[in-house]
Amino acid sequence: MTSLPPFANEPILELRRASVRSGLQDALARVDGRLALQVPVMIGDDERVAPELVSTDPGNPDRVVAHTARATVAEVDTAVQTARRSLADWGSRPASERAAALVAAAAWMRERRIELAALEVRECAKPWPEADADVCEAIDFLEYYARGAIELDAGAELLQVPGERNQMRYVPRGVAAVIAPWNFPIAIVCGMTAAAVVTGNGVVVKPAEQSPGCALQVVQALRAGGVPPEALSLLPGEGDVGAALVRHPDVQTIAFTGSLPVGLEIIRVAAEIMPGQRHLKQVVAELGGKNCVIVDADADLDEAVPAIVFSAFTYAGQKCSAAARVLVHEAIAELLIDRVAGAVSVLDVGQADRLATEVPPVIERDAQERVGRYAEIAAREGQIAARVQRVPDGGWFCPPTVAVDLPRGSAVLEEEIFGPLLAIERVRDVEQACEIVDGLPFALTGGLFARDPQTVRYVTARTPVGNLYVNRGITGAMVGRQPFGGNRLSGNGTKAGGPDYLRHFVEPRAVTENTMRHGLVV
Ligand SMILES: NC(=O)c1ccc[n+]([C@@H]2O[C@H](COP(=O)([O-])OP(=O)(O)OC[C@H]3O[C@@H](n4cnc5c(N)ncnc54)[C@H](O)[C@@H]3O)[C@@H](O)[C@H]2O)c1
C-alpha cells in the first residue's frame, strides 16, 4: 500500500442545498423499499437468518426496520473459536494490509453515505444532520485508525547501549468482543470494531438490540474492504449475548460503550478467571454522564443560549455528551433561564425525516417512560420553566422540558436521564459550580461560558471531565480533534478517536538481544 495522505475529517453534507436535500428523500425511498432488513448471525462464512427480534422506527413503531436473528450461547462459542482461528492469518499480516482494509471500508461507506444516514433516520430516529455526521464519524474512525495502526506497528524507540539491541513491538491481544450502544448506531460500533480489527485481533461484534440494521452495515463495509469473514463475526441479540461474550474464557479484550450499570457488571465479570482462561481480560469501558455547563456572570448569552439548547436537546438529549445541567451565576440566572425557556418552548418536535425537526422521538417506549418519570419528579420537587406543549402522536416522543429550583440531591440532578430534560441551577460563583461538578461520580463532558481567561484556566484545572468545551456547545467531538471519553464512573479514561486508543487492543512485547561477539553457529 502506498503511504496514506494525512488524516482529514470527512466533510458533512451541505443540507441547505436543494440538490442535497432531494438526494436525501431519494435515498430514504430506496431504504424504505428494502425494509424490513434481515440481520443474520454471521460467523465466518456462515449466516443464519431468523425473525427472532425486530427493530422498529421510534417515530412510527409499526414500521419494522429489521428482523434479526438472536445469537445462541453455542453461536457465541463458535464465533469466539472462529475469531481465535483467524489470528494466525489476520494477526500476522502486515499492518499496512490491515490498514488498507479500513481505508477500503471507508470508501464503501462514502459511496453509500446517504443511504446509511437514511437507515439511521429510520432505525434510530436520528435527524438528517446528526445521521450524516454519524456516518462521517464512522468514516473518520476508519481512516484515522488505519493511519494509527501503521504508526503503532513501527514500535517504540528504546534506549540502546553498546552490546545489546532493544526492541518493542505491539501485537494483537487475541479475541476482542465489541459490545455497542444504539445512540451512534454506525459510528460507535464502527470505531470500536475498526480499532480491534486493524490491530490484528479476531473480532466478534454484539450490536445494540435497537440498531442491528445499522451495525450490519459496518460488518459489511469491513468485509467488503478485505477483512476476512473469520476475523469479523456479528452476533445480534440482547444483553445476554453480550454477557456470554464477556464470560467466555477465550475473549481477551472487551470494548464496551453503554450505560454505567451494564459497564460495571462487565468489569466485575471480566475480572473473574473462568475455567481454562490463561490471561487477564482488558475492558475498554465508555459509560454514561451527567454533563454540566457552567455559565459565569460575564458570559455572552447570545453565544451561550443557543449552544446550551443545542447541546441539551439535539437528538432528544440522547448523546452521552449532552448537556443535562446548567450551573449559572446568580447575577445572570433570571435572564438565562428566561432566554433558554423561550428557546426551548418553540423547539420543533417531529419525525426524524423532516429537515425542520429539532427534537425527534426517543429510542423506545421504556425511554419515553423513563424521561416521563424524571419530568414528574422535576415538577414535584422544583419548577418547570418550559415545556413544549404539542408533540406528535404515535412515536416515542417526549416534550422538551426545562426544570429549575430543584433541591440538591434530587434524582433529576444526580442521575443520567438520557432524554430531553434540562435542569438549570443558580450558583454563587464559578467556584461553587466547580465544587458541584467535582462532587459528581460522572466525568464525561462539561462546558464553560466565561470571558475572563483566568476563569477559563481555573475551571480547566479544576474539572475532572474527559472533555471540556469552552464557549461552545458540548457535543460533536471530532475524530483526531477532540479525542473522546470520560473519567471517574464515565469510563476508564480511554479516548476514542485519539492517539492512544489503539493501544487497548494490543500487548507490548520487548526483546533484548546480546550483540557482543560470541561466535557464529552455522
Ligand atoms: N462514554 C461514551 O462514549 C458513550 C457513548 C455512547 C453512549 N454512552 C452511554 O450508553 C448508554 C446508552 O446506550 P444503551 O442504552 O445502548 O446502553 P446499554 O448499557 O443498555 O447497552 C449497551 C450494550 O450492552 C449490551 N448489554 C446489556 N446488558 C449486558 C450485559 N449484562 N453484559 C454485556 N452486554 C450487555 C446491550 O445489549 C447493548 O448492546 C448511555 O448511558 C450513554 O451515556 C456512552
Ligand as a Chemical Component Dictionary entry (heavy atoms), coordinates in Angstrom:
data_LIG
# 
_chem_comp.id                   LIG 
_chem_comp.type                 NON-POLYMER 
_chem_comp.pdbx_formal_charge   0 
_chem_comp.three_letter_code    LIG 
# 
loop_
_chem_comp_atom.comp_id 
_chem_comp_atom.atom_id 
_chem_comp_atom.alt_atom_id 
_chem_comp_atom.type_symbol 
_chem_comp_atom.charge 
_chem_comp_atom.model_Cartn_x 
_chem_comp_atom.model_Cartn_y 
_chem_comp_atom.model_Cartn_z 
_chem_comp_atom.pdbx_ordinal 
LIG N1  N1  N 0  -19.000 7.386  27.005 1  
LIG C1  C1  C 0  -19.351 7.234  25.734 2  
LIG O1  O1  O 0  -18.561 7.420  24.823 3  
LIG C2  C2  C 0  -20.753 6.828  25.398 4  
LIG C3  C3  C 0  -21.170 6.870  24.056 5  
LIG C4  C4  C 0  -22.469 6.466  23.746 6  
LIG C5  C5  C 0  -23.327 6.036  24.722 7  
LIG N2  N2  N 1  -22.909 6.013  26.018 8  
LIG C6  C6  C 0  -23.835 5.592  27.071 9  
LIG O2  O2  O 0  -24.601 4.475  26.615 10 
LIG C7  C7  C 0  -25.891 4.484  27.214 11 
LIG C8  C8  C 0  -26.957 4.341  26.127 12 
LIG O3  O3  O 0  -26.754 3.193  25.380 13 
LIG P1  P1  P 0  -27.545 1.822  25.632 14 
LIG O4  O4  O 0  -28.920 2.131  26.109 15 
LIG O5  O5  O -1 -27.396 1.028  24.388 16 
LIG O6  O6  O 0  -26.697 1.176  26.824 17 
LIG P2  P2  P 0  -26.830 -0.269 27.490 18 
LIG O7  O7  O 0  -25.792 -0.326 28.541 19 
LIG O8  O8  O 0  -28.224 -0.559 27.868 20 
LIG O9  O9  O 0  -26.474 -1.314 26.317 21 
LIG C9  C9  C 0  -25.243 -1.290 25.635 22 
LIG C10 C10 C 0  -24.946 -2.666 25.076 23 
LIG O10 O10 O 0  -24.715 -3.585 26.152 24 
LIG C11 C11 C 0  -25.482 -4.765 25.946 25 
LIG N3  N3  N 0  -25.727 -5.378 27.259 26 
LIG C12 C12 C 0  -26.789 -5.223 28.084 27 
LIG N4  N4  N 0  -26.618 -5.939 29.210 28 
LIG C13 C13 C 0  -25.429 -6.567 29.107 29 
LIG C14 C14 C 0  -24.681 -7.426 29.961 30 
LIG N5  N5  N 0  -25.120 -7.796 31.177 31 
LIG N6  N6  N 0  -23.467 -7.856 29.557 32 
LIG C15 C15 C 0  -22.970 -7.483 28.358 33 
LIG N7  N7  N 0  -23.634 -6.673 27.500 34 
LIG C16 C16 C 0  -24.856 -6.219 27.866 35 
LIG C17 C17 C 0  -26.705 -4.259 25.220 36 
LIG O11 O11 O 0  -27.379 -5.324 24.593 37 
LIG C18 C18 C 0  -26.078 -3.270 24.253 38 
LIG O12 O12 O 0  -25.526 -3.916 23.140 39 
LIG C19 C19 C 0  -25.970 5.801  27.969 40 
LIG O13 O13 O 0  -25.689 5.560  29.328 41 
LIG C20 C20 C 0  -24.854 6.642  27.346 42 
LIG O14 O14 O 0  -24.343 7.661  28.169 43 
LIG C21 C21 C 0  -21.641 6.384  26.366 44 
# 
loop_
_chem_comp_bond.comp_id 
_chem_comp_bond.atom_id_1 
_chem_comp_bond.atom_id_2 
_chem_comp_bond.value_order 
_chem_comp_bond.pdbx_ordinal 
LIG N1  C1  SING 1  
LIG C1  O1  DOUB 2  
LIG C1  C2  SING 3  
LIG C2  C3  SING 4  
LIG C2  C21 DOUB 5  
LIG C3  C4  DOUB 6  
LIG C4  C5  SING 7  
LIG C5  N2  DOUB 8  
LIG N2  C6  SING 9  
LIG N2  C21 SING 10 
LIG C6  O2  SING 11 
LIG C6  C20 SING 12 
LIG O2  C7  SING 13 
LIG C7  C8  SING 14 
LIG C7  C19 SING 15 
LIG C8  O3  SING 16 
LIG O3  P1  SING 17 
LIG P1  O4  DOUB 18 
LIG P1  O5  SING 19 
LIG P1  O6  SING 20 
LIG O6  P2  SING 21 
LIG P2  O7  DOUB 22 
LIG P2  O8  SING 23 
LIG P2  O9  SING 24 
LIG O9  C9  SING 25 
LIG C9  C10 SING 26 
LIG C10 O10 SING 27 
LIG C10 C18 SING 28 
LIG O10 C11 SING 29 
LIG C11 N3  SING 30 
LIG C11 C17 SING 31 
LIG N3  C12 SING 32 
LIG N3  C16 SING 33 
LIG C12 N4  DOUB 34 
LIG N4  C13 SING 35 
LIG C13 C14 SING 36 
LIG C13 C16 DOUB 37 
LIG C14 N5  SING 38 
LIG C14 N6  DOUB 39 
LIG N6  C15 SING 40 
LIG C15 N7  DOUB 41 
LIG N7  C16 SING 42 
LIG C17 O11 SING 43 
LIG C17 C18 SING 44 
LIG C18 O12 SING 45 
LIG C19 O13 SING 46 
LIG C19 C20 SING 47 
LIG C20 O14 SING 48 
# 
